[in-house]
Structure formats: structure tokens, C-alpha cells
Amino acid sequence: MPEDPRDAQVRASDDDREETVRQLQRGLTQGRLTVDEFDERVRAAYAARTLGELAELTRDLPRSLW
């Protein structure tokens, strides 16, 4: 996700949203997220408008999931 803070305001694409959901699925599979957390974050991913919003959904997951 965005390295440069200015990139956080860039509009997210459908592919960006799908990649975030894949990262969340890996987090769920590894036991890092509960089902409720996963469901909440997936809803937020599909509603996200910017890369910054998507990055916030995975900030507490290890980069190895990316």
C-alpha cells in the first residue's frame, strides 16, 4: 500500500480492494483475525475510496501476508 503519505489520497481501484481482501483472508487463515474482524474489514475494504483507507485495514498484520 502507499509508502508516500501523498499516495494515501489516491483513489483505490477494484484490484486494490481485492488485494486487500486477499491479505485479510490470509490473516484470517493464520488466526490473526477473528471471523468478526475479518467480516468488518472486508466490508470496509469494499467501501474504501482511497489507498490510505485500504492500508489502514492491514496495518496491524505482518507484511509477510502481503
C-alpha positions as CSV (number, residue, x, y, z in Angstrom):
1,M,0.0,0.0,0.0
2,P,1.1,3.6,-0.1
3,E,4.6,4.4,1.0
4,D,4.4,8.1,0.4
5,P,1.8,9.8,2.5
6,R,0.6,11.7,-0.6
7,D,-0.3,8.3,-2.1
8,A,-2.8,7.7,0.7
9,Q,-5.2,10.0,-1.0
10,V,-5.0,8.2,-4.4
11,R,-8.3,6.6,-5.4
12,A,-8.4,2.8,-4.9
13,S,-9.2,0.5,-7.8
14,D,-11.2,-2.7,-7.7
15,D,-7.9,-4.6,-7.9
16,D,-6.6,-2.7,-4.9
17,R,-9.7,-3.7,-2.9
18,E,-9.4,-7.3,-4.0
19,E,-5.7,-7.5,-3.0
20,T,-6.6,-6.1,0.5
21,V,-9.3,-8.7,0.9
22,R,-6.8,-11.4,-0.1
23,Q,-4.4,-10.1,2.6
24,L,-7.3,-10.2,5.1
25,Q,-8.1,-13.8,4.1
26,R,-4.5,-14.8,4.8
27,G,-4.8,-13.1,8.2
28,L,-7.9,-15.0,9.0
29,T,-6.4,-18.3,7.9
30,Q,-3.4,-17.7,10.1
31,G,-5.6,-16.9,13.1
32,R,-4.5,-13.3,13.3
33,L,-8.1,-12.0,12.8
34,T,-11.4,-13.3,14.2
35,V,-14.3,-14.0,11.8
36,D,-16.0,-10.9,13.1
37,E,-12.9,-8.7,12.5
38,F,-12.5,-10.2,9.0
39,D,-16.1,-9.5,8.1
40,E,-15.9,-6.0,9.3
41,R,-12.7,-5.3,7.5
42,V,-13.9,-6.9,4.3
43,R,-17.0,-4.6,4.3
44,A,-14.7,-1.6,4.9
45,A,-12.3,-2.7,2.1
46,Y,-15.2,-2.8,-0.5
47,A,-16.4,0.6,0.8
48,A,-12.9,2.2,0.7
49,R,-12.3,5.0,-1.7
50,T,-8.5,5.6,-1.2
51,L,-5.3,3.6,-0.8
52,G,-4.9,5.1,2.6
53,E,-8.2,3.6,3.8
54,L,-7.2,0.2,2.5
55,A,-3.8,0.5,4.1
56,E,-5.4,1.1,7.5
57,L,-7.2,-2.2,7.3
58,T,-4.0,-4.2,7.2
59,R,-1.6,-2.0,9.2
60,D,-1.7,-4.4,12.2
61,L,-0.9,-7.5,10.0
62,P,2.6,-8.6,9.3
63,R,4.0,-7.6,5.9
64,S,4.6,-11.2,5.1
65,L,0.9,-11.5,4.4
66,W,1.2,-9.0,1.5
